[in-house]
């Protein structure tokens, strides 16, 4: 009986925590494109054209990466292997828009603002 009560309490706590996390904008939801554009302009002092380009490129590759991530037939290592070249392509395109110095600032900004994710091995530095 104690196990049943303990199990129910744990499940209830997890449910509440997940619900609260989702309401606070967690759970993998991304910033809408207009908000991301404004954040890039404010944080990195990009021009509107630069910010539009970065947001567009990011959205294009995000959908491709999401498709790979959602493919249940792939192992975590296979997913990483498929995503790496997409991430490299995305970075090359963004670097072409921003130039070397702004791209370095963008990478640092992105690293600071990236939600921490774990893909199987507990490594959050994907």
N, C-alpha and C positions, 0 to 999 in steps of 0.2 A: 504494500500500500504506500509506503514511504517513497519507493522508487517511482511509482505512478505520479504522486504529487510532485516530486522533484522534477521528473521529466516534463510534466505539464508546465511547471513554473519556468523551466529553462526554455521551452518552446515559446511560451508567452513573452518572455524577456527578449528572445531573439526576434520575434514578430514585431514587438514594439520598437526595438532598436532599428530594424530594417525600415519600418514605416517612417520613423523620425528621420533617418538618414536620407531617404528618398524625398521627403518633404523639404529638406534643407538643400536640395540640389545635388545630392550625391547620387550614387547608383549608376554612374557612368553617363549621366546626361551631360551634354556639351552646351556651351554658351551659344546662343543664336548668332548668326553671321553679323548682324548689325552691331551687337554688343561686342563681339570679338574685334570687329573693325575699329570701334571706338577705343577699346582697350589697347590695341596695337598703336593707334595714333597717340593716345595719352601716355602709354608706358615707354614706347620706343621712339616717339616723335616721327612716325612714318607719315608720308603724305597720304592723302585719300586714295590715290591711284596705287601706291605701294601696298597699303592695307587691303584694298579690294583684291589685288593680285594674290597676296598671301592667303587671304581667306578663301578665295576661289580654288587655289591650288590645294590647300589643306582639305577642303570639302571633297574635292575630286578623289584624293588619295584616301581620305577617311572611309569613304564608301567601299573602295576596293579592299582596304584592310579589314573592314567590318565583315565583308563576305568571307575572307580567309578565316577570321577569328570564329565565325559562326559555323564553319565547316567541321562537323563532328567527326568526319572520317580522317582528319589529320591529327597527328600527335602535336604536343606543344612545340617540340623541336621542329617539326615540319612547318608549323605555322610561323615560327620565328624565321625559318629559312626562306619562306615565301614572302614574308613581310620585309625582310632586310633590303632586297633590291627596290621595292616600292618606296621605302623610306629614303633610300639613297637618291632615287629619281626625284622625289618630292623636294629633298634638300637642295639638289642641283638647280631645280627650277626656282625655288625661293631665293637661293643665292644669286641667281642671274638677275632677279628683280631688285634685290637689296644691295648687292655689292658685298665685298668681303667684310668690312667693318660692321655694317648694320646686321649682316647675317650672323656674325659672332654674337652681337648683342641679342639678336632674336633667339639664337640657340640657348643662351644663358637664361633669357626670359622664359622660354618654353620649358626648360628644365625646372625652373623654380615653380612654375604654375601647372605642371603636369600632375594629374592625379596619380598617386602611387598605385601601381597595379602589380599583381603577382601572377605569373604564368607558370604554375606547376612547381618550379624549383625554389620558390621563395625569394628570388632575385627581383628586387623592385627597380633595378636600373636597366630597364629594357631599352 
